[in-house]
């Protein structure tokens, strides 16, 4: 049995070596150095094979982009050595059917927004948004989304922008149902801040990609939070125009999302109902006749447009963008 196993391993290694494209050696080394990747010899062959396959898919997609067949480009990033299933396993799962306490009125939002009549807004330019961070391989997108929304509302109230502690939310909100690095909801993070009497600052409670609670000073508070109407893109736009950055959840499971680089993202495979990743909507705009949402991610600045996604707007609720909007009030 051991002899058979050894022969199978040898055959697999030989297959992987044969599949490697030596012309990509330099790019592979640069990619590893850029993203701090180190492997044992046996696993490097496997990871190299995955990386090359992903690179082929990226190049094939970008050829379609050059031909005008799609509106966005892909690019190699830190997820290059992950298969689609490995990448998907890092994401969470959100149900749009969960109990919602209070939902904002779409009519009230429309009434307030119609007085402004905005065709675009970008809260990054207005001082509401802190720099993009990288959550790493900890599934706590919900904490980054929630902290970003509170940061925006706190700036709106005080005129001071201060990075808040994602780690505080990660460590201390499990009693509400959040699950640390394996998932959670921005709304439950808001509830924790209400219960706790505040959230601490990033500077005094930094992110460590693990659960490790400790105490420090409160940097911001939340009085209450409310949801947006389910599946209503107009309500989301109106809330952005009149309130500020909004916590949202979308489907991020497609390989096109894994390697998104630029352009207006609109993948027909993207689900409206199977939501998997919390982000922060910070505005909306347009390019010609194409409208888009501006969404802050938490995968570092080497993903997307310096860490941001431009998602198709007014395109049948692309990727479920308006299924799970929530906003804190401070």
C-alpha positions as a Markdown table, in Angstrom:
| # | Residue | x | y | z |
|---|---|---|---|---|
| 1 | Unk | 0.0 | 0.0 | 0.0 |
| 2 | Unk | 2.8 | 2.4 | 0.9 |
| 3 | Unk | 4.5 | 1.7 | -2.4 |
| 4 | Unk | 1.3 | 2.5 | -4.3 |
| 5 | Unk | 0.9 | 5.7 | -2.4 |
| 6 | Unk | 4.5 | 6.7 | -3.1 |
| 7 | Unk | 4.0 | 6.0 | -6.8 |
| 8 | Unk | 0.8 | 8.1 | -6.9 |
| 9 | Unk | 2.6 | 11.0 | -5.2 |
| 10 | Unk | 5.5 | 10.7 | -7.7 |
| 11 | Unk | 3.1 | 10.7 | -10.6 |
| 12 | Unk | 1.2 | 13.7 | -9.2 |
| 13 | Unk | 4.4 | 15.7 | -8.7 |
| 14 | Unk | 5.6 | 14.8 | -12.2 |
| 15 | Unk | 2.3 | 16.0 | -13.6 |
| 16 | Unk | 2.5 | 19.3 | -11.8 |
| 17 | Unk | 6.0 | 19.9 | -13.0 |
| 18 | Unk | 5.1 | 19.2 | -16.6 |
| 19 | Unk | 2.1 | 21.6 | -16.3 |
| 20 | Unk | 4.3 | 24.5 | -15.0 |
| 21 | Unk | 5.0 | 27.2 | -17.6 |
| 22 | Unk | 8.7 | 28.2 | -17.1 |
| 23 | Unk | 8.0 | 31.4 | -19.0 |
| 24 | Unk | 6.1 | 32.6 | -15.9 |
| 25 | Unk | 8.9 | 31.9 | -13.4 |
| 26 | Unk | 9.8 | 35.5 | -13.0 |
| 27 | Unk | 6.2 | 36.6 | -12.6 |
| 28 | Unk | 5.6 | 33.9 | -10.0 |
| 29 | Unk | 8.6 | 35.0 | -8.0 |
| 30 | Unk | 7.5 | 38.6 | -8.1 |
| 31 | Unk | 4.0 | 37.7 | -7.0 |
| 32 | Unk | 5.3 | 35.6 | -4.1 |
| 33 | Unk | 7.5 | 38.5 | -2.9 |
| 34 | Unk | 4.7 | 41.1 | -3.3 |
| 35 | Unk | 2.3 | 39.1 | -1.2 |
| 36 | Unk | 4.8 | 37.5 | 1.2 |
| 37 | Unk | 4.0 | 34.0 | 0.1 |
| 38 | Unk | 6.3 | 31.1 | 1.3 |
| 39 | Unk | 5.6 | 27.4 | 0.7 |
| 40 | Unk | 7.2 | 24.1 | 1.4 |
| 41 | Unk | 8.6 | 22.5 | -1.8 |
| 42 | Unk | 5.8 | 20.0 | -2.2 |
| 43 | Unk | 3.0 | 22.5 | -1.8 |
| 44 | Unk | 4.6 | 25.1 | -4.0 |
| 45 | Unk | 4.1 | 23.0 | -7.1 |
| 46 | Unk | 0.4 | 22.7 | -6.3 |
| 47 | Unk | 0.0 | 26.4 | -5.5 |
| 48 | Unk | 2.0 | 27.3 | -8.7 |
| 49 | Unk | -0.4 | 25.2 | -10.8 |
| 50 | Unk | -3.5 | 27.0 | -9.2 |
| 51 | Unk | -1.9 | 30.4 | -9.7 |
| 52 | Unk | -1.2 | 29.7 | -13.4 |
| 53 | Unk | -4.7 | 28.5 | -14.0 |
| 54 | Unk | -6.1 | 31.6 | -12.3 |
| 55 | Unk | -3.8 | 33.7 | -14.5 |
| 56 | Unk | -5.1 | 32.1 | -17.6 |
| 57 | Unk | -8.7 | 32.8 | -16.5 |
| 58 | Unk | -7.8 | 36.4 | -15.8 |
| 59 | Unk | -6.1 | 36.9 | -19.2 |
| 60 | Unk | -9.1 | 35.2 | -21.0 |
| 61 | Unk | -11.5 | 37.6 | -19.2 |
| 62 | Unk | -9.4 | 40.6 | -20.0 |
| 63 | Unk | -9.3 | 39.7 | -23.7 |
| 64 | Unk | -13.1 | 39.9 | -23.6 |
| 65 | Unk | -12.8 | 43.3 | -21.9 |
| 66 | Unk | -10.6 | 44.5 | -24.7 |
| 67 | Unk | -13.2 | 43.4 | -27.2 |
| 68 | Unk | -15.9 | 45.3 | -25.3 |
| 69 | Unk | -17.7 | 42.2 | -24.1 |
| 70 | Unk | -17.5 | 43.1 | -20.5 |
| 71 | Unk | -17.3 | 46.3 | -18.4 |
| 72 | Unk | -14.6 | 45.4 | -15.9 |
| 73 | Unk | -11.0 | 44.1 | -15.8 |
| 74 | Unk | -9.5 | 41.4 | -13.6 |
| 75 | Unk | -6.0 | 41.3 | -12.1 |
| 76 | Unk | -3.8 | 38.9 | -10.2 |
| 77 | Unk | -3.8 | 39.6 | -6.4 |
| 78 | Unk | -3.2 | 38.0 | -3.0 |
| 79 | Unk | -5.8 | 35.3 | -3.8 |
| 80 | Unk | -3.9 | 34.0 | -6.8 |
| 81 | Unk | -3.0 | 30.7 | -5.2 |
| 82 | Unk | -6.6 | 29.8 | -4.1 |
| 83 | Unk | -9.1 | 27.8 | -6.1 |
| 84 | Unk | -12.6 | 29.1 | -6.4 |
| 85 | Unk | -13.8 | 26.7 | -3.7 |
| 86 | Unk | -11.0 | 27.7 | -1.4 |
| 87 | Unk | -11.8 | 31.4 | -1.9 |
| 88 | Unk | -15.5 | 30.8 | -1.3 |
| 89 | Unk | -14.8 | 29.0 | 1.9 |
| 90 | Unk | -13.3 | 32.2 | 3.3 |
| 91 | Unk | -16.7 | 34.0 | 2.9 |
| 92 | Unk | -19.7 | 34.1 | 5.1 |
| 93 | Unk | -23.4 | 33.3 | 4.5 |
| 94 | Unk | -26.1 | 35.9 | 5.1 |
| 95 | Unk | -29.9 | 35.3 | 5.2 |
| 96 | Unk | -32.1 | 38.2 | 4.0 |
| 97 | Unk | -34.9 | 36.6 | 6.0 |
| 98 | Unk | -33.5 | 37.3 | 9.4 |
| 99 | Unk | -35.7 | 39.3 | 11.8 |
| 100 | Unk | -35.3 | 43.1 | 11.3 |
| 101 | Unk | -36.2 | 45.4 | 14.2 |
| 102 | Unk | -36.7 | 48.7 | 12.5 |
| 103 | Unk | -36.7 | 49.6 | 8.8 |
| 104 | Unk | -36.4 | 53.1 | 7.4 |
| 105 | Unk | -39.2 | 54.3 | 5.3 |
| 106 | Unk | -38.5 | 54.3 | 1.5 |
| 107 | Unk | -40.9 | 57.2 | 1.1 |
| 108 | Unk | -39.2 | 59.3 | 3.8 |
| 109 | Unk | -35.8 | 58.7 | 2.3 |
| 110 | Unk | -37.1 | 59.6 | -1.2 |
| 111 | Unk | -38.6 | 62.8 | 0.1 |
| 112 | Unk | -35.4 | 63.9 | 1.8 |
| 113 | Unk | -33.2 | 62.9 | -1.1 |
| 114 | Unk | -35.3 | 64.6 | -3.8 |
| 115 | Unk | -34.5 | 67.9 | -2.2 |
| 116 | Unk | -30.8 | 67.3 | -2.9 |
| 117 | Unk | -31.3 | 65.8 | -6.3 |
| 118 | Unk | -27.8 | 64.4 | -6.4 |
| 119 | Unk | -26.5 | 62.5 | -9.4 |
| 120 | Unk | -23.3 | 61.4 | -7.6 |
| 121 | Unk | -21.8 | 61.5 | -4.1 |
| 122 | Unk | -18.4 | 60.2 | -2.8 |
| 123 | Unk | -18.0 | 60.3 | 0.9 |
| 124 | Unk | -14.2 | 59.7 | 0.5 |
| 125 | Unk | -13.9 | 63.2 | -0.8 |
| 126 | Unk | -16.0 | 64.6 | 2.1 |
| 127 | Unk | -13.8 | 63.2 | 4.8 |
| 128 | Unk | -16.1 | 60.4 | 6.1 |
| 129 | Unk | -13.9 | 57.4 | 5.2 |
| 130 | Unk | -10.8 | 56.0 | 6.8 |
| 131 | Unk | -8.1 | 54.2 | 4.7 |
| 132 | Unk | -8.6 | 50.7 | 3.3 |
| 133 | Unk | -7.3 | 47.9 | 5.6 |
| 134 | Unk | -6.8 | 44.2 | 5.0 |
| 135 | Unk | -8.7 | 41.7 | 7.1 |
| 136 | Unk | -6.4 | 38.9 | 6.0 |
| 137 | Unk | -7.7 | 35.4 | 6.2 |
| 138 | Unk | -10.0 | 36.1 | 9.0 |
| 139 | Unk | -13.7 | 36.1 | 8.0 |
| 140 | Unk | -14.6 | 39.3 | 9.8 |
| 141 | Unk | -15.8 | 41.5 | 6.9 |
| 142 | Unk | -18.8 | 42.3 | 9.1 |
| 143 | Unk | -16.6 | 44.1 | 11.7 |
| 144 | Unk | -14.9 | 46.3 | 9.0 |
| 145 | Unk | -18.2 | 47.2 | 7.5 |
| 146 | Unk | -19.8 | 48.1 | 10.8 |
| 147 | Unk | -16.8 | 50.1 | 12.0 |
| 148 | Unk | -16.7 | 52.0 | 8.8 |
| 149 | Unk | -20.4 | 52.9 | 9.1 |
| 150 | Unk | -19.9 | 54.1 | 12.6 |
| 151 | Unk | -16.8 | 56.1 | 11.6 |
| 152 | Unk | -18.8 | 57.9 | 9.0 |
| 153 | Unk | -21.7 | 58.8 | 11.3 |
| 154 | Unk | -19.3 | 59.9 | 14.0 |
| 155 | Unk | -17.5 | 62.2 | 11.5 |
| 156 | Unk | -20.9 | 63.6 | 10.4 |
| 157 | Unk | -21.7 | 64.4 | 14.0 |
| 158 | Unk | -18.3 | 65.6 | 15.4 |
| 159 | Unk | -16.3 | 66.6 | 12.3 |
| 160 | Unk | -13.5 | 64.3 | 13.4 |
| 161 | Unk | -12.6 | 61.1 | 11.5 |
| 162 | Unk | -11.1 | 58.4 | 13.8 |
| 163 | Unk | -10.4 | 54.8 | 12.9 |
| 164 | Unk | -12.4 | 52.5 | 15.2 |
| 165 | Unk | -11.5 | 49.1 | 16.4 |
| 166 | Unk | -12.6 | 46.2 | 14.3 |
| 167 | Unk | -10.8 | 44.0 | 16.8 |
| 168 | Unk | -13.1 | 45.3 | 19.6 |
| 169 | Unk | -16.2 | 44.1 | 17.6 |
| 170 | Unk | -14.4 | 40.8 | 16.7 |
| 171 | Unk | -13.6 | 40.0 | 20.3 |
| 172 | Unk | -16.7 | 41.1 | 22.2 |
| 173 | Unk | -19.9 | 40.6 | 20.2 |
| 174 | Unk | -20.1 | 36.8 | 20.1 |
| 175 | Unk | -22.8 | 36.8 | 22.8 |
| 176 | Unk | -25.1 | 38.4 | 20.2 |
| 177 | Unk | -24.4 | 35.7 | 17.6 |
| 178 | Unk | -21.4 | 37.0 | 15.7 |
| 179 | Unk | -18.7 | 34.4 | 15.3 |
| 180 | Unk | -15.4 | 36.1 | 15.2 |
| 181 | Unk | -13.3 | 35.1 | 12.2 |
| 182 | Unk | -16.0 | 32.8 | 10.9 |
| 183 | Unk | -18.7 | 35.3 | 10.2 |
| 184 | Unk | -21.1 | 37.9 | 11.7 |
| 185 | Unk | -23.5 | 40.7 | 10.9 |
| 186 | Unk | -22.9 | 44.4 | 10.9 |
| 187 | Unk | -26.2 | 45.0 | 12.7 |
| 188 | Unk | -25.2 | 42.8 | 15.6 |
| 189 | Unk | -21.9 | 44.8 | 15.8 |
| 190 | Unk | -24.0 | 47.9 | 16.1 |
| 191 | Unk | -26.1 | 46.3 | 18.8 |
| 192 | Unk | -22.9 | 45.4 | 20.7 |
| 193 | Unk | -21.7 | 49.0 | 20.6 |
| 194 | Unk | -25.1 | 50.1 | 22.0 |
| 195 | Unk | -25.0 | 47.5 | 24.8 |
| 196 | Unk | -21.4 | 48.3 | 25.6 |
| 197 | Unk | -21.8 | 52.0 | 25.7 |
| 198 | Unk | -19.3 | 52.5 | 22.9 |
| 199 | Unk | -16.5 | 51.2 | 20.7 |
| 200 | Unk | -12.8 | 51.6 | 21.1 |
| 201 | Unk | -10.3 | 53.3 | 18.8 |
| 202 | Unk | -8.1 | 51.4 | 16.4 |
| 203 | Unk | -5.1 | 53.1 | 17.9 |
| 204 | Unk | -5.7 | 51.6 | 21.3 |
| 205 | Unk | -7.2 | 48.3 | 20.3 |
| 206 | Unk | -5.5 | 47.3 | 17.0 |
| 207 | Unk | -6.5 | 44.5 | 14.6 |
| 208 | Unk | -4.7 | 41.2 | 15.1 |
| 209 | Unk | -6.8 | 38.7 | 12.9 |
| 210 | Unk | -7.7 | 36.7 | 16.0 |
| 211 | Unk | -10.0 | 36.8 | 19.1 |
| 212 | Unk | -8.2 | 38.5 | 22.0 |
| 213 | Unk | -10.4 | 40.8 | 24.2 |
| 214 | Unk | -9.0 | 43.6 | 26.3 |
| 215 | Unk | -10.3 | 46.9 | 27.7 |
| 216 | Unk | -9.5 | 50.4 | 26.7 |
| 217 | Unk | -11.2 | 53.8 | 26.3 |
| 218 | Unk | -14.4 | 54.4 | 24.3 |
| 219 | Unk | -13.9 | 56.4 | 21.1 |
| 220 | Unk | -17.4 | 56.4 | 19.6 |
| 221 | Unk | -21.0 | 55.4 | 20.6 |
| 222 | Unk | -24.1 | 54.3 | 18.8 |
| 223 | Unk | -27.6 | 55.3 | 19.9 |
| 224 | Unk | -29.6 | 52.9 | 17.6 |
| 225 | Unk | -29.5 | 51.4 | 14.1 |
| 226 | Unk | -32.0 | 50.8 | 11.3 |
| 227 | Unk | -32.3 | 48.7 | 8.2 |
| 228 | Unk | -33.0 | 49.8 | 4.7 |
| 229 | Unk | -36.0 | 48.3 | 2.7 |
| 230 | Unk | -35.0 | 45.0 | 1.2 |
| 231 | Unk | -34.2 | 45.0 | -2.5 |
| 232 | Unk | -34.7 | 48.7 | -3.0 |
| 233 | Unk | -31.8 | 50.3 | -4.8 |
| 234 | Unk | -33.5 | 53.7 | -4.8 |
| 235 | Unk | -33.8 | 53.6 | -1.0 |
| 236 | Unk | -30.1 | 52.7 | -0.8 |
| 237 | Unk | -29.2 | 55.7 | -3.0 |
| 238 | Unk | -31.4 | 58.0 | -1.0 |
| 239 | Unk | -29.9 | 56.8 | 2.3 |
| 240 | Unk | -26.4 | 57.4 | 0.9 |
| 241 | Unk | -27.4 | 60.9 | -0.2 |
| 242 | Unk | -29.0 | 61.9 | 3.1 |
| 243 | Unk | -27.4 | 59.8 | 5.9 |
| 244 | Unk | -23.9 | 58.7 | 5.0 |
| 245 | Unk | -21.9 | 55.5 | 4.4 |
| 246 | Unk | -24.1 | 52.3 | 4.6 |
| 247 | Unk | -23.2 | 48.8 | 5.7 |
| 248 | Unk | -24.1 | 46.4 | 2.9 |
| 249 | Unk | -23.8 | 42.7 | 2.1 |
| 250 | Unk | -23.3 | 41.2 | -1.4 |
| 251 | Unk | -22.5 | 38.0 | -3.2 |
| 252 | Unk | -18.7 | 37.9 | -3.5 |
| 253 | Unk | -18.3 | 34.2 | -4.4 |
| 254 | Unk | -17.5 | 34.5 | -8.2 |
| 255 | Unk | -14.0 | 34.2 | -9.5 |
| 256 | Unk | -14.5 | 37.5 | -11.2 |
| 257 | Unk | -15.0 | 39.1 | -7.8 |
| 258 | Unk | -11.9 | 37.3 | -6.4 |
| 259 | Unk | -9.7 | 39.0 | -9.0 |
| 260 | Unk | -11.7 | 42.2 | -9.7 |
| 261 | Unk | -9.3 | 45.0 | -10.7 |
| 262 | Unk | -11.2 | 47.9 | -12.2 |
| 263 | Unk | -14.2 | 49.0 | -14.2 |
| 264 | Unk | -17.9 | 48.6 | -13.4 |
| 265 | Unk | -18.4 | 45.2 | -12.0 |
| 266 | Unk | -21.5 | 43.4 | -13.3 |
| 267 | Unk | -21.2 | 39.6 | -13.5 |
| 268 | Unk | -24.5 | 37.9 | -14.5 |
| 269 | Unk | -23.5 | 34.9 | -12.3 |
| 270 | Unk | -23.6 | 37.1 | -9.2 |
| 271 | Unk | -26.5 | 36.1 | -7.0 |
| 272 | Unk | -29.1 | 38.5 | -5.6 |
| 273 | Unk | -30.0 | 36.2 | -2.7 |
| 274 | Unk | -26.9 | 34.2 | -1.8 |
| 275 | Unk | -25.0 | 36.9 | 0.0 |
| 276 | Unk | -21.5 | 36.3 | 1.4 |
| 277 | Unk | -19.5 | 39.4 | 2.1 |
| 278 | Unk | -20.1 | 42.6 | 4.1 |
| 279 | Unk | -18.7 | 45.9 | 2.7 |
| 280 | Unk | -19.3 | 49.6 | 3.1 |
| 281 | Unk | -21.2 | 51.6 | 0.5 |
| 282 | Unk | -19.6 | 55.1 | 0.4 |
| 283 | Unk | -21.2 | 56.7 | -2.6 |
| 284 | Unk | -22.4 | 56.4 | -6.2 |
| 285 | Unk | -21.5 | 57.9 | -9.6 |
| 286 | Unk | -21.7 | 57.3 | -13.3 |
| 287 | Unk | -19.5 | 56.8 | -16.4 |
| 288 | Unk | -21.4 | 57.9 | -19.5 |
| 289 | Unk | -24.7 | 56.0 | -19.3 |
| 290 | Unk | -23.5 | 53.5 | -16.8 |
| 291 | Unk | -24.2 | 54.1 | -13.1 |
| 292 | Unk | -22.2 | 52.5 | -10.3 |
| 293 | Unk | -22.0 | 52.1 | -6.5 |
| 294 | Unk | -18.7 | 53.0 | -4.8 |
| 295 | Unk | -18.0 | 50.3 | -2.2 |
| 296 | Unk | -15.2 | 50.0 | 0.3 |
| 297 | Unk | -13.7 | 46.5 | 0.7 |
| 298 | Unk | -11.4 | 45.2 | 3.5 |
| 299 | Unk | -9.0 | 43.2 | 1.4 |
| 300 | Unk | -6.2 | 45.8 | 1.2 |
| 301 | Unk | -5.4 | 48.3 | -1.6 |
| 302 | Unk | -4.0 | 45.6 | -4.0 |
| 303 | Unk | -7.5 | 44.3 | -4.6 |
| 304 | Unk | -9.8 | 46.3 | -6.9 |
| 305 | Unk | -9.5 | 50.0 | -7.5 |
| 306 | Unk | -7.1 | 50.8 | -4.5 |
| 307 | Unk | -9.3 | 48.6 | -2.4 |
| 308 | Unk | -12.7 | 49.7 | -3.7 |
| 309 | Unk | -15.4 | 48.2 | -5.9 |
| 310 | Unk | -17.4 | 50.0 | -8.6 |
| 311 | Unk | -20.5 | 47.9 | -8.7 |
| 312 | Unk | -23.2 | 48.3 | -11.4 |
| 313 | Unk | -26.1 | 50.4 | -10.1 |
| 314 | Unk | -29.7 | 50.2 | -11.2 |
| 315 | Unk | -29.0 | 46.8 | -12.8 |
| 316 | Unk | -31.6 | 44.6 | -11.1 |
| 317 | Unk | -30.0 | 44.8 | -7.7 |
| 318 | Unk | -26.6 | 43.5 | -8.9 |
| 319 | Unk | -25.0 | 41.0 | -6.5 |
| 320 | Unk | -27.8 | 41.8 | -4.0 |
| 321 | Unk | -26.4 | 45.2 | -3.1 |
| 322 | Unk | -29.7 | 46.4 | -1.6 |
| 323 | Unk | -30.8 | 43.2 | 0.2 |
| 324 | Unk | -29.1 | 44.0 | 3.5 |
| 325 | Unk | -28.5 | 47.7 | 4.1 |
| 326 | Unk | -28.0 | 48.8 | 7.7 |
| 327 | Unk | -27.0 | 52.2 | 9.2 |
| 328 | Unk | -26.1 | 53.2 | 12.8 |
| 329 | Unk | -27.2 | 56.5 | 14.3 |
| 330 | Unk | -24.8 | 58.1 | 16.9 |
